[in-house]
């Protein structure tokens, strides 16, 4: 097996990138081997999956920053459950651009770090920060012969609507220069308030402008999903409810990835 | 770049994402150029000293770069050849240049600059 890479991103904060990437990784790991990479220095995905909030101390010099520096993620992998692993992050990831300049690293640095484990996982799920930066660009530039996909997060707001073309420009540049296998898996509506009147108009607009890209599943805002970082995945009575929409999304994501792979084979 | 390409670039300005990627490509081009310059210098020096060692007059000038003073013991046979060939046929500073060239070649072979 070679890992398929899925990068969650959008150049706007608060669109549920960390929650969505964490839940997607968790659901995929029910049947397959998954490695999660936290590329956001806020470390929300790290906290979400490990239950650890003192990330600067707990993961001191044991993060994706060091993995990129050493060009090998293996010493920095944290086991979450039988099938799910994580390379954590913390605030020190802010020093990544300086490190890259100092050590003369290129935007293929994450590819080099992941190469030693590409055959050990079915999926690599990457969370990115809401910025045009090395932390976003490198995951998109990470090549896998099994395919590399981006999920564009969309919260239904005007700010996010205008962030989509900017994010797609990053995807396009990454594909052109580093990662010819990169494709947009789709645009995911997330933390949607069903009462918001503009959502239907937004869906129509997205369908007109980015034909076929919108996932049919929308992740609706749910208190039980918001409580997941507090309650965790284990022994959580409301887990089924919290993951309701994500189960549908992951099914759709896998179907799209399978379809793209079949199209490539043809 | 042609006038037509210049105009096209002015009309279609690069995106922020494009500029971001360009930073890295510009840097790697610069590093390649610097590497090529070092290589050229080494080649020039090599030709120059080859001429000296063969008893011919030097034909090329090379610019002086930053140096630091150091001293060390040299094997007698090496010292003799350097004195008789390089120092005798060359000019002031050629002995240092020659030692630098020899050391650089060995250190490059050992990947010491990486």
Interface residues (C-beta under 8 A of the other chain):
Chain A: X104 X106 X107 X132 X137 X166 X169 X170 X172 X173 X174 X177
Chain B: X15 X16 X17 X18 X20 X21 X24 X25 X28 X31
